[in-house]
Amino acid sequence: MAIRGVITGKHVLFNATTIVREFGPRILLRCCVALALRRPTTFLACVYR
């Protein structure tokens, strides 16, 4: 089984405080938008967009 690295809603919710503390609220918002659009994306893609 290959590792896909795609973020899920569970990942974002459980790590929301860490994401905001380390990367800022803008990155958390980008992750939430990607989840709302049901677009398969990685965390790094959210950070470096």
C-alpha positions in Angstrom: 0.0 0.0 0.0 1.4 3.4 -1.0 1.3 6.5 1.2 -0.9 9.1 -0.4 -0.3 11.9 2.2 -3.8 13.4 1.6 -5.2 15.4 4.5 -8.6 14.5 6.0 -11.0 16.5 8.1 -10.0 14.4 11.1 -6.4 15.4 10.6 -7.2 19.1 10.4 -9.5 19.1 13.4 -7.2 17.1 15.7 -4.2 19.3 14.8 -5.9 22.7 14.4 -4.1 24.3 17.3 -0.7 23.1 16.1 -1.4 24.3 12.6 -2.4 27.7 13.8 0.5 28.0 16.2 3.2 26.8 13.8 1.8 28.0 10.4 -0.9 30.6 11.2 -4.6 30.8 10.7 -4.3 31.4 6.9 -3.0 27.8 6.4 -5.8 26.4 8.5 -8.2 28.3 6.4 -6.6 26.9 3.2 -6.9 23.4 4.6 -10.5 23.9 5.5 -11.3 25.3 2.0 -9.6 22.3 0.4 -11.7 20.0 2.5 -14.9 21.9 1.8 -14.2 21.7 -2.0 -13.5 17.9 -1.5 -10.2 18.4 -3.4 -7.6 15.8 -2.6 -4.6 17.7 -1.4 -1.6 17.4 0.9 -0.7 19.6 3.8 2.4 20.8 2.0 0.3 21.9 -1.0 -1.8 24.0 1.4 1.3 25.6 2.8 3.1 26.3 -0.4 0.2 27.4 -2.6 
